Amino acid sequence: MVLAGALAIAAAVSPVTAAPRRGGKVSKPSKKALQIQRHEWMAQFHLVRAGDPVAAAREYEAILRLDKTNLSAGMALAQLYLRADKPKQAVDALRALAKKNGKAVEVWVALIGVATAAKDDKTATEALGKAVALAPRHREVVLIRYERVRDRALAGDAAAKAEALEVGPLALAALRPGSAAYREAERTMVKLTADPVALVVYDAKTAYDAAFESGFAIPERMRAAREGFESCIATQPANQECHFHLGMVLGSVKAGESYDPARALAELALAPDLPQALIETARLQRARDKNGEARAALEKALRGHPGHAVAHVELGILDKLDGKQPAAIGHFVAAIEKDRFSAAAERALGELTQLAPDHPLVTQGVMFGNIEGDVFSSDKFKAAVSLVEQQMGGVETDAPELPALRDIVGRLQAASGVGSRFGFKVAVLGTRMINAFAMPDGSMYVTRGMFDFLKKNWPNKPIDAKHDVLAHVMAHELTHVIRRHTVQSHIYQEAMKDANAGIEPAILTHVTRLHEIEADREGIVMAFLAGYHPRGGIQLMELLGKENEIPRHLDHPTFDERVQHLTEYWTNDVRYAFVSFKLGVGALDRAAKFEGNDLGKAVAAYKEGIEHLGRFRATLPAQKEVLHNLGVAHAKLGVLAMNAKDLPLGRWQTRWSLERDSAARYAGLVDDGDNAVKTRGSGDKKGRLNWQLREAIGLFKEALALDENYGKARLGLAGTYLAAGNLDDADDTLAKAAGATGVKTGEVELVRGIIAGERGQHDAALAAFTRAAGEAVSKQAASYNRARVLQLAGKKAEAKAAYLSYAKAFPQGPWAKAATAAADTLDGP
C-alpha cells in the first residue's frame, strides 16, 4: 500500500487560485496578484493543452519568486519535479515552502510523500514529526504514520509494535470500512496481537465474506473459510464463535459439496451462548418446518439477550404463523423500538404493516415506461431474436422435450389465471449452456444444457409434465413475461427509442435484481398452485449455487441470496397467508354468532375476517374460496350498514355458508419423497347499493370468472342481489346456481322463496320454504320465512302458530324475539 505517494499527488493538485470572497466590495487586484494569476493560467495551459511540464514548472517558479509563501504553486512545482525524476529538487522546494508555512500541515504531508519517493528517510521522519505535532488525528497524517510503523512492527520491532497498536485504531477510523486498505489494516492489527488462532479466524471470516461479495472463486473461498474454522475448533474446541461461523458456512449452498444443514445445526448447537447462533438455528429449523425447535431457540436467545431485535423479529414471525397476532405484534414493536434505524427494525416494520396497518409505528413510518407501437413485430426486434437463437445453438424444432414443456406451460397458465391473455411459445436451443430465459413477447427458451443438467442431477425423474424442477424454471420465466420485467427495464426502453439502431441481444432478456426476486416469489406460488412441490425451485438454485454458477448479469442476486429470499418468503409470507385464511374463517364464524346478540361485535368480527382473508388474497393469486368468503363478509357488512326496513334480508331470514378450506393447502419445503400437491382445477341498481354490497358482487363475480360452475359463489351473488332488492338479477343468478357443485337444494329454495315472497307470489314462496325446511342446513331460516309468508298471505292463525312453533324450536337470538313479537300481533282468523 503506497499511501504516502498517493497523498502527495492529492496534495499537489489543489487549486492554485483562492476563491473570491463573498459579499463586500470587490477590490481591484494588485499588479503582483495579476502577474501571479497570469503565471497560473500559463502553467495550466502548458500542462493541459501543450503537454509541456517543463514550461509549467517555469511558471510555478516565477510565482514563487513573486510570493515565497504560495502553497499551491510550491506543492505543484514539487510534484512536477518528482514527475521529472528530480526528487532532490522536489524535497528542496517543499523544505523552502515549509519554512514560510510552518503551520500548514498539508505542506508537511506533501514533504513526507516526496521525501519517501526520494528515499530521504531522515527528511520524511522529521516532516512526519512536525505533522504529528501540528495535527495528530489528521487523516493523512494518521495513515502515513501507520504505514511507516507497520512494516517495522511486523518485522518484530517492539517499539514499532507498540506504536502500531496505538495508531492502528486511528487508521481504521480514517479508512472506508470494507475497502482493501481497511481489511489490510484490520488484519495487521489482529496479527500484531500474536494470537495465531485469532488470525486464522480472521482469515476464515474474510474468505466467507468474500464468497458473498463476488461471483468468482466461491468454492475455494468457502473451502478456506470451512478449513479455517475447523482449524480453530481443533485448537480451541470450546470456541463458540468458531462453531457458529462453521455452522454458517455449512448452512450456505455456497459451501458446495460441504453444504450440510444437519451438520450446520450441530455446529450451531455448540455455540449456545451466542444469540446469533440461536437465531440462525431458528431460521434453519423453520425452513425444515420444525417451528417448535425454532421457537425454543429464539426464546433461549431472548432469555439471554432480552432486547435482541432480530430474535424478536423471528419469534414474531413464528407467532404470526401460529395465529398469535397480539404476541407477534408485541415482538415486532420490540424490535422496532430497540433501534428504529436498523435492518431488523425495517424488517419488523414490514411485518407489523401486514398485521396491524393502523398501528402508530406503521403510520409514523408512512409519514416519515411505456413504449408505443407493436415493437414485437418490428424488424429490429425480430432480428435481435434471431441473433439470440443463433448464438445459443439454434432452435431444435424436433426436440423430444417440447410436448412436456407445452404441457407444463399450459398447467401454469391455468393455475395463474392468465388464460389466453399471453401468447406463450416454447422452444429448445442447442447450446450446452445451462440456461432458460424469456423474451418480452412471450417466447420462452430452455437450452439443451439445462436438460442435461436436470437429467444428471435427477436421473430417475423423466422430463415430462410432472417434472417439478422444470416447472419451477418455466414458472419463473412466465412471471418475467406476465410482469413485463424486460419491457419495464430502462435499458430496453432506451434501446427501443432509437429507431435507427439495432437491439443488443442481451437487452432482450435483461431484468433487474428486484425483478429476479419477484419472479422467484411469484413463480414458486404459480408452480405450487399448478400442482408442483415448492421445493423444486429451491433445489435447482441450491445445485446451481454449489456448482459455482454466477448470475447472468452483475445486478442479479446470487443463487445463495435467491435461496434465502425464497425460503424466507415461502416459510413466512406464504405460510402466513394460509394461516390468515383460517383466521379469517374463524372471524366470520364469530361474527355470525355475534349477530344474535351484539351487532357491534359482529361488524368488528366481519371486518377482522376481511383483513385476514385480504392478506391471503394479497400473497397468493385469486382463490375462489377466498373470494367467496370475502364476498360473504362484505355482503353481511352491506346488509348491516343499511336500513333493515328497506332490505329484503332485513325482513326474511337466510344464511351464508362459508368455505372451511382453500383449495390449495400449504406445503412445507421438507420433501417427503412425494412431490405431488393436490390443488384446485383449472344490470345492478347502483343507486341502492352501498360500497360493501358492490364489493361483494365484484368478489363473487371474480370467483365465478375462475370457475363458472362454482355454486357457492353463484348462490352468494344471488343473495347479494337479493339484499339490494334487485330481484330480477337475483332470480337469473339463482337459476344458474341450482344443481351446481357445492350447493344444497335447501339453500337454493330458501333464496327462491324470498324472491317469490317479495314479489307477492305467496303460494310459490310457501312451496319453496317447505322444500327448504326439509334440509337441516336451511330448516331454521325456512321455518321463520314460512311463518312470514303466511302472515303476508293473510292467514293469521296459521302464521301465529308457525311463529310460535319457530320460537319454541329456536328460542335463542333476535329472530326468536321477532317471531314472538309477530305472533303477539296476530289475533283472529
Order of alpha helices (4+ residues) and beta strands (2+ residues): alpha-alpha-alpha-alpha-alpha-alpha-alpha-alpha-alpha-alpha-alpha-alpha-alpha-alpha-alpha-alpha-alpha-alpha-alpha-alpha-alpha-alpha-beta-beta-beta-alpha-alpha-alpha-alpha-alpha-alpha-alpha-alpha-alpha-alpha-alpha-alpha-alpha-alpha-alpha-alpha-alpha-alpha-alpha
